[in-house]
Amino acid sequence: MRRLILGCAIVAALIYAAVALPAPPIKGPATLTATAGDQRVVLSWPASASSGVTGYRVYRRAANGKWPTSPLASTSSLTYTNTGLVNGTAYTYRVTAVAGSRESKPSPTATATPVASGGPCGRTSSPPAQYDHVVWVVMENKAYGSIIGSSSAPYENQLAAQCGSAVNFFAETHPSLPNYIAMTSGSPQGIADDNPPSSHPLDVPSIFSQLGTNWRSLQESMPSNCLLTNSGQYAVKHNPAAYFTNIRTDCNALDVPLADPPDVSARFTFVTPNLCSDTHDCSVATGDAWLQTFLGKVFASAEYQAGKTAVFLTWDEDDSSHSNHIATLVAAPSVAPGTAPTATFNHYSMLHTTEEMLGLGFVGNATSATSMRSAFGV
């Protein structure tokens, strides 16, 4: 009987060994960082937490948005440089870990947009007397500390290091609309709400009227030109040109849906991301990724490469709990990397500076506002 029991145990052990559970899945890299260079992207990631990992596979998303089944590269290191890329084009990657025939699930994705060598700033030692183009990009409802120094905004912090960032920049008021009107006309014009143009027809000077027809407003997700009401991810309260009745005819031609690539050929271009891209409804990380792609195309444009284009990236207001202290970044070929003036500026300063750079007069409170030209080298 004992021999029978022992034999059964041996048979059971052999059967168990034959049908043993497969090895547990291996873990891929927990994070992935993509850093843009000139026609290249450098990827880096932490080691897999699993034992037995012998290498990693790098995948790059195809132009049609699909992930290929074959890796772009295989490597045993924790970094990979993808070269021969097109500047101004966004590239998205993910990485898996490999142990023998097993492959992990992919890491989180990372996106980078290659730019010309040295970044967009610090290419010249002095600014032009007058600029051909100035571009504004306006984001939403984030305090200075939610952007500068935040791990959720790697691109914006990279841009601040490559170009310039105002340490003490403030919006005028709350909510959104009066700030948009103030930054473009030099005054909130008595507005204290976010109502549509039908509630606030403004027949006052603005930077748009100063330029005649040599301006453009690019509105992401706006279904049709100069739309005066909300639609989906488009918010008319973020489109100041739609409120000025004295430019309505020009608005119908020049206030247009954002296209790809963006057209920054006008002397002044006002850019409004949609409610997700501008972080009004979505995360700081979402807006950071959007800016990396969008500004990469602006910096790669013929206008910027010609050397007489400047870009201002600002926020309309803070989160209502930080005294309206907001981030504002300035990029131009003459801006020295890492410029960070501590002087106090506001949207009127940005308007005054832009009017100076384009050789215009001043409107409203921009007349007495502090210029940012010398502080940023523009």
C-alpha positions as CSV (number, residue, x, y, z in Angstrom):
1,M,0.0,0.0,0.0
2,R,2.8,2.4,0.9
3,R,4.5,1.6,-2.4
4,L,1.2,2.4,-4.2
5,I,0.9,5.8,-2.4
6,L,4.6,6.6,-3.1
7,G,4.1,5.8,-6.8
8,C,1.0,7.9,-7.0
9,A,2.9,10.8,-5.4
10,I,5.7,10.5,-7.9
11,V,3.3,10.4,-10.8
12,A,1.4,13.4,-9.4
13,A,4.7,15.3,-9.1
14,L,5.6,14.5,-12.7
15,I,2.2,15.6,-13.9
16,Y,2.5,18.9,-11.9
17,A,5.9,19.6,-13.4
18,A,4.5,19.0,-16.9
19,V,1.7,21.4,-16.4
20,A,3.5,24.0,-14.2
21,L,2.2,27.5,-14.4
22,P,4.1,29.8,-16.9
23,A,6.6,32.3,-15.5
24,P,5.0,35.5,-14.3
25,P,4.9,38.3,-16.8
26,I,7.8,40.7,-16.7
27,K,7.4,44.4,-16.1
28,G,8.3,47.1,-18.7
29,P,9.9,50.4,-17.8
30,A,7.7,52.4,-15.4
31,T,8.4,55.7,-17.2
32,L,9.8,56.9,-20.5
33,T,11.4,60.3,-21.2
34,A,11.9,61.7,-24.7
35,T,14.2,64.7,-25.3
36,A,14.2,66.5,-28.6
37,G,17.3,67.6,-30.4
38,D,18.3,68.6,-33.9
39,Q,16.8,65.9,-36.2
40,R,16.9,63.5,-33.3
41,V,15.1,62.3,-30.2
42,V,16.9,60.8,-27.2
43,L,14.9,58.3,-25.2
44,S,15.7,57.2,-21.6
45,W,14.0,54.9,-19.1
46,P,14.6,53.2,-15.8
47,A,15.5,49.5,-15.6
48,S,12.7,47.0,-15.4
49,A,11.8,45.9,-11.9
50,S,11.7,42.2,-13.1
51,S,14.7,39.8,-12.9
52,G,16.1,38.1,-15.9
53,V,15.6,41.1,-18.3
54,T,18.2,41.0,-21.0
55,G,17.2,44.0,-23.1
56,Y,14.6,46.4,-24.4
57,R,12.7,47.1,-27.5
58,V,11.9,50.6,-28.8
59,Y,8.7,51.2,-30.8
60,R,7.7,54.4,-32.7
61,R,4.1,55.1,-33.6
62,A,3.5,55.3,-37.3
63,A,2.3,58.4,-39.1
64,N,-1.2,56.7,-39.4
65,G,-1.4,56.5,-35.6
66,K,-0.9,52.8,-35.3
67,W,1.9,50.9,-33.5
68,P,4.0,48.6,-35.6
69,T,4.5,45.0,-34.6
70,S,8.3,45.1,-35.2
71,P,10.4,47.3,-33.0
72,L,12.3,50.3,-34.2
73,A,15.3,49.1,-32.3
74,S,16.5,46.6,-29.7
75,T,19.1,47.5,-27.1
76,S,20.5,46.3,-23.8
77,S,21.0,49.8,-22.5
78,L,18.6,52.2,-20.8
79,T,18.7,54.9,-23.6
80,Y,18.3,55.1,-27.3
81,T,18.8,57.9,-29.8
82,N,16.5,58.0,-32.9
83,T,18.3,60.0,-35.6
84,G,17.5,61.3,-39.1
85,L,14.1,62.8,-38.0
86,V,12.3,65.8,-39.5
87,N,12.4,68.9,-37.3
88,G,9.0,70.2,-36.4
89,T,7.4,66.8,-36.5
90,A,6.2,65.1,-33.3
91,Y,7.3,61.5,-32.7
92,T,5.8,59.2,-30.1
93,Y,7.5,56.2,-28.6
94,R,7.1,53.4,-26.1
95,V,9.5,50.7,-24.8
96,T,9.1,47.1,-23.7
97,A,11.4,44.8,-21.6
98,V,12.6,41.4,-22.9
99,A,13.5,38.3,-21.0
100,G,14.2,35.4,-23.3
101,S,11.2,34.9,-25.5
102,R,9.0,36.9,-23.1
103,E,8.2,40.6,-23.8
104,S,6.5,43.0,-21.3
105,K,3.6,45.3,-21.8
106,P,4.8,48.7,-23.2
107,S,5.9,51.6,-21.0
108,P,3.9,54.8,-21.0
109,T,4.3,56.7,-24.2
110,A,6.6,59.8,-24.6
111,T,6.4,62.4,-27.4
112,A,9.1,64.8,-28.6
113,T,9.4,67.2,-31.5
114,P,12.9,67.7,-32.9
115,V,14.1,71.3,-33.3
116,A,17.1,73.0,-34.9
117,S,20.3,72.7,-33.0
118,G,20.6,74.6,-29.7
119,G,16.9,75.1,-29.3
120,P,14.8,78.0,-30.5
121,C,16.7,80.7,-28.6
122,G,20.3,82.0,-28.1
123,R,21.1,82.0,-31.8
124,T,21.8,85.7,-32.2
125,S,23.4,88.2,-29.8
126,S,21.1,91.1,-30.5
127,P,17.4,91.5,-31.5
128,P,16.2,93.2,-34.7
129,A,14.9,96.8,-34.3
130,Q,11.5,95.6,-35.5
131,Y,10.0,92.2,-35.8
132,D,8.2,90.7,-38.8
133,H,6.0,88.4,-36.7
134,V,4.9,88.0,-33.1
135,V,2.9,85.0,-32.0
136,W,0.9,84.7,-28.8
137,V,-0.3,81.4,-27.4
138,V,-2.7,81.6,-24.4
139,M,-3.3,78.8,-22.0
140,E,-5.8,78.5,-19.2
141,N,-6.3,78.8,-15.4
142,K,-3.0,77.6,-14.0
143,A,-0.9,79.3,-11.4
144,Y,2.9,79.9,-11.9
145,G,3.8,77.0,-9.6
146,S,1.6,74.6,-11.5
147,I,3.8,75.1,-14.6
148,I,7.3,76.3,-13.6
149,G,9.1,73.5,-11.7
150,S,6.2,71.1,-12.2
151,S,7.1,67.5,-13.3
152,S,3.8,67.5,-15.3
153,A,5.2,70.2,-17.6
154,P,8.6,68.9,-18.8
155,Y,8.4,70.6,-22.2
156,E,7.4,74.0,-20.8
157,N,10.3,73.8,-18.3
158,Q,12.7,72.8,-21.0
159,L,11.5,75.8,-23.0
160,A,12.0,78.1,-20.1
161,A,15.5,76.8,-19.8
162,Q,16.2,77.1,-23.5
163,C,14.6,80.6,-23.7
164,G,13.1,83.0,-21.2
165,S,10.6,82.9,-18.3
166,A,9.1,85.8,-16.4
167,V,9.4,85.2,-12.6
168,N,6.8,87.8,-11.6
169,F,4.0,88.0,-14.2
170,F,0.4,88.6,-13.3
171,A,-3.0,88.5,-14.9
172,E,-5.4,91.4,-14.4
173,T,-8.6,89.8,-13.0
174,H,-11.1,86.9,-13.1
175,P,-12.7,85.2,-14.9
176,S,-11.2,84.4,-18.3
177,L,-12.9,86.9,-20.7
178,P,-11.8,90.2,-19.2
179,N,-8.2,89.0,-19.3
180,Y,-8.4,88.2,-23.0
181,I,-9.9,91.6,-23.7
182,A,-7.4,93.4,-21.5
183,M,-4.4,91.7,-23.1
184,T,-5.6,92.7,-26.6
185,S,-7.1,96.1,-26.0
186,G,-5.3,97.4,-22.9
187,S,-8.4,97.3,-20.6
188,P,-11.1,94.8,-19.5
189,Q,-13.5,97.3,-21.0
190,G,-15.8,96.9,-17.9
191,I,-16.4,93.2,-18.5
192,A,-16.6,91.0,-15.4
193,D,-18.1,87.8,-16.8
194,D,-17.6,85.2,-19.6
195,N,-20.7,86.1,-21.7
196,P,-20.6,85.9,-25.5
197,P,-20.0,88.7,-27.9
198,S,-23.8,89.4,-28.1
199,S,-23.5,90.7,-24.5
200,H,-20.3,92.6,-25.0
201,P,-20.1,94.4,-28.4
202,L,-16.8,96.3,-28.2
203,D,-16.2,99.2,-30.6
204,V,-12.7,100.1,-29.2
205,P,-9.1,100.1,-30.4
206,S,-7.2,96.8,-30.1
207,I,-4.0,95.3,-31.4
208,F,-6.2,93.8,-34.2
209,S,-7.5,97.2,-35.3
210,Q,-4.0,98.6,-35.1
211,L,-2.8,96.1,-37.7
212,G,-5.6,96.4,-40.3
213,T,-5.7,93.1,-42.0
214,N,-2.2,91.9,-41.1
215,W,-3.2,89.8,-38.2
216,R,-4.6,86.3,-37.7
217,S,-6.4,84.4,-34.9
218,L,-6.0,80.7,-34.9
219,Q,-8.7,78.9,-32.9
220,E,-8.4,75.2,-32.3
221,S,-11.7,73.2,-32.8
222,M,-13.6,76.3,-34.0
223,P,-16.0,74.9,-36.6
224,S,-16.2,78.1,-38.8
225,N,-14.6,81.5,-39.1
226,C,-15.1,84.0,-36.3
227,L,-17.8,81.9,-34.6
228,L,-19.6,84.1,-32.0
229,T,-21.0,81.2,-29.9
230,N,-19.5,78.2,-28.1
231,S,-19.3,74.9,-30.0
232,G,-17.9,71.6,-28.5
233,Q,-14.3,72.2,-27.4
234,Y,-14.3,75.8,-28.8
235,A,-15.1,78.5,-26.3
236,V,-15.8,82.0,-27.7
237,K,-14.7,83.6,-24.4
238,H,-11.2,82.6,-25.4
239,N,-11.4,84.3,-28.8
240,P,-11.1,88.0,-28.1
241,A,-11.2,89.0,-31.8
242,A,-14.8,87.9,-31.9
243,Y,-15.8,90.7,-29.5
244,F,-14.6,93.7,-31.3
245,T,-17.3,94.9,-33.6
246,N,-15.1,97.4,-35.4
247,I,-13.1,94.5,-36.9
248,R,-16.0,92.1,-37.5
249,T,-15.6,92.0,-41.3
250,D,-11.9,91.2,-40.9
251,C,-12.7,88.7,-38.2
252,N,-14.8,86.8,-40.7
253,A,-11.7,86.4,-42.9
254,L,-8.8,86.3,-40.4
255,D,-10.2,84.6,-37.3
256,V,-10.0,81.0,-38.5
257,P,-9.8,77.4,-37.3
258,L,-6.3,76.2,-36.4
259,A,-4.7,74.3,-39.3
260,D,-1.8,72.0,-39.5
261,P,0.9,73.3,-39.9
262,P,-0.1,76.6,-38.3
263,D,0.1,79.7,-40.5
264,V,2.1,82.3,-38.6
265,S,2.8,84.5,-41.6
266,A,0.7,87.5,-40.4
267,R,2.5,90.2,-38.4
268,F,0.5,89.2,-35.3
269,T,-0.9,85.8,-34.6
270,F,-3.2,85.0,-31.6
271,V,-3.4,81.3,-30.9
272,T,-6.1,79.7,-28.7
273,P,-5.9,75.9,-28.0
274,N,-9.2,74.2,-27.4
275,L,-10.7,73.6,-23.9
276,C,-8.6,70.4,-23.5
277,S,-5.4,71.5,-25.0
278,D,-5.3,74.7,-23.1
279,T,-5.7,72.8,-19.7
280,H,-9.1,74.4,-18.9
281,D,-10.7,70.9,-19.0
282,C,-7.6,68.7,-19.1
283,S,-4.4,68.2,-17.2
284,V,-1.2,70.2,-17.2
285,A,0.5,67.2,-18.8
286,T,-2.0,67.2,-21.7
287,G,-1.3,70.9,-22.4
288,D,2.4,70.4,-22.1
289,A,2.3,67.7,-24.7
290,W,0.1,69.8,-27.0
291,L,2.6,72.8,-26.7
292,Q,5.5,70.6,-27.5
293,T,3.9,69.5,-30.7
294,F,2.5,72.9,-31.7
295,L,5.5,75.1,-30.8
296,G,7.8,72.6,-32.4
297,K,6.0,73.4,-35.7
298,V,6.2,77.2,-35.0
299,F,9.9,77.1,-34.3
300,A,10.5,75.0,-37.4
301,S,8.5,77.4,-39.6
302,A,10.1,79.6,-42.3
303,E,9.0,82.7,-40.4
304,Y,10.8,81.7,-37.1
305,Q,13.9,80.4,-38.9
306,A,14.2,83.7,-40.7
307,G,15.1,85.3,-37.3
308,K,12.5,88.1,-36.9
309,T,9.7,86.2,-35.1
310,A,9.0,86.1,-31.4
311,V,6.7,83.9,-29.4
312,F,4.9,84.7,-26.1
313,L,3.4,81.8,-24.2
314,T,1.1,83.0,-21.4
315,W,-1.9,82.1,-19.3
316,D,-5.1,84.0,-19.0
317,E,-5.4,83.7,-15.1
318,D,-4.3,81.5,-12.3
319,D,-6.5,79.1,-10.3
320,S,-7.9,81.9,-8.2
321,S,-5.7,81.1,-5.2
322,H,-2.3,82.5,-6.1
323,S,-2.8,86.3,-6.5
324,N,-3.1,85.8,-10.3
325,H,0.6,84.9,-10.5
326,I,1.0,83.1,-13.8
327,A,3.8,81.8,-16.0
328,T,4.8,83.6,-19.2
329,L,7.6,82.3,-21.5
330,V,9.3,84.3,-24.2
331,A,11.1,82.8,-27.2
332,A,13.0,84.5,-29.9
333,P,16.4,83.9,-31.5
334,S,18.0,86.7,-29.5
335,V,16.7,85.5,-26.1
336,A,19.6,84.2,-24.0
337,P,18.8,80.6,-22.7
338,G,17.7,80.7,-19.1
339,T,16.7,84.4,-19.0
340,A,14.5,84.9,-16.0
341,P,13.9,88.5,-15.1
342,T,12.4,89.3,-11.7
343,A,10.7,92.6,-12.7
344,T,7.0,92.7,-12.4
345,F,5.0,92.3,-15.7
346,N,1.4,91.8,-16.7
347,H,-0.6,91.3,-19.9
348,Y,-0.4,95.0,-20.5
349,S,3.4,94.7,-20.5
350,M,3.1,91.9,-23.1
351,L,0.8,94.1,-25.3
352,H,3.1,97.1,-24.9
353,T,6.1,95.0,-25.9
354,T,4.4,93.5,-28.9
355,E,3.3,96.9,-30.1
356,E,6.9,98.1,-29.8
357,M,8.3,95.1,-31.6
358,L,5.9,95.6,-34.5
359,G,6.4,99.4,-34.7
360,L,2.8,100.3,-33.5
361,G,1.4,102.8,-31.1
362,F,-0.1,101.9,-27.8
363,V,-3.7,101.2,-26.7
364,G,-5.2,101.6,-23.3
365,N,-3.1,100.6,-20.2
366,A,-0.4,99.3,-22.5
367,T,0.7,102.9,-22.9
368,S,2.1,103.1,-19.4
369,A,3.0,99.4,-19.0
370,T,6.6,98.3,-18.5
371,S,8.3,97.0,-21.6
372,M,9.7,93.5,-21.6
373,R,12.1,94.1,-24.5
374,S,15.3,94.8,-22.6
375,A,14.6,92.2,-19.9
376,F,14.3,89.4,-22.5
377,G,16.6,90.7,-25.1
378,V,13.9,91.1,-27.7
